[in-house]
Amino acid sequence: MTDSLILKTATRLLLSLMLLFSFFILLRGHNEPGGGFIGGLIAASAFALHSIAFGPAALRQLLKFDPKSIAGAGLLCALAAGLSSAVLGDAFLKAEWLHWGTGENAFHVGSPLVFDLGVFLVVIGAVLTIVLALEEEDV
């Protein structure tokens, strides 16, 4: 942890912006550049910056969940995306889609988004587990 007023002030602003951008990248992905992996790296970078500015204890308080639990939830989410197609009689991880509306007002949600969300959570959990282990280590 550092006592830089500039870093702490900038972190308060950048955390929100980086998390918002990571969600944009997550939702944009799969058919365009982006997705769960890159979005997860951006979100994990935002949380790592918060840990550098305020310390690992403040990051753990901000997260509310252990990073390993976040990664586990991501694995379950990705597994659910794969099993959804198997339950419907298709191959494992085949894309399944739900469609609402018609024409230009149609809204499509598919299992690739659920899989990307799982990857997003796994990346955040894995990176933050490493970051916290390094910062909390006694030197």
C-alpha positions, 0 to 999 in steps of 0.5 A, spaced: 500 500 500 502 506 498 500 513 501 499 517 494 494 522 494 494 522 487 494 515 486 488 514 491 484 519 487 485 517 480 483 510 483 477 512 485 475 514 478 478 509 474 475 503 478 468 505 475 470 506 468 475 500 468 469 496 470 464 499 466 469 498 460 470 491 462 462 489 461 462 493 455 468 488 452 464 482 455 458 484 452 461 486 445 465 479 444 464 473 441 462 475 434 467 481 435 473 482 438 473 482 446 469 477 450 470 474 457 477 473 457 479 480 455 473 483 459 476 479 465 483 482 465 480 489 464 476 488 471 482 484 474 486 490 473 481 495 476 481 491 482 489 490 482 489 498 482 485 498 487 489 493 491 495 497 490 492 504 492 488 502 498 491 495 500 489 488 500 484 488 506 481 494 502 480 489 496 477 483 500 472 488 503 470 491 496 470 484 493 465 481 498 467 474 496 473 470 496 477 470 489 477 463 489 469 463 489 469 467 484 473 463 479 469 457 482 462 460 480 465 462 473 467 455 472 460 453 474 457 458 469 461 455 463 459 448 465 452 450 465 453 453 458 456 447 455 451 442 458 445 447 456 446 444 449 447 437 451 440 437 455 437 439 449 440 433 445 445 437 441 453 436 442 456 439 448 458 447 447 454 447 441 450 454 441 443 455 443 439 461 442 433 464 445 429 469 441 424 475 443 421 479 438 421 480 431 425 484 426 429 490 428 426 489 435 429 482 436 433 480 442 437 474 442 441 471 448 445 465 447 449 460 451 456 463 448 454 469 452 453 465 458 460 461 457 463 468 456 461 470 463 464 464 466 470 465 463 470 473 465 469 470 472 474 465 472 479 470 469 477 475 475 478 470 480 484 467 478 488 474 477 486 476 483 488 470 487 495 471 484 495 479 486 492 478 493 497 472 494 503 476 492 501 482 496 499 479 502 506 475 502 510 477 508 517 479 505 
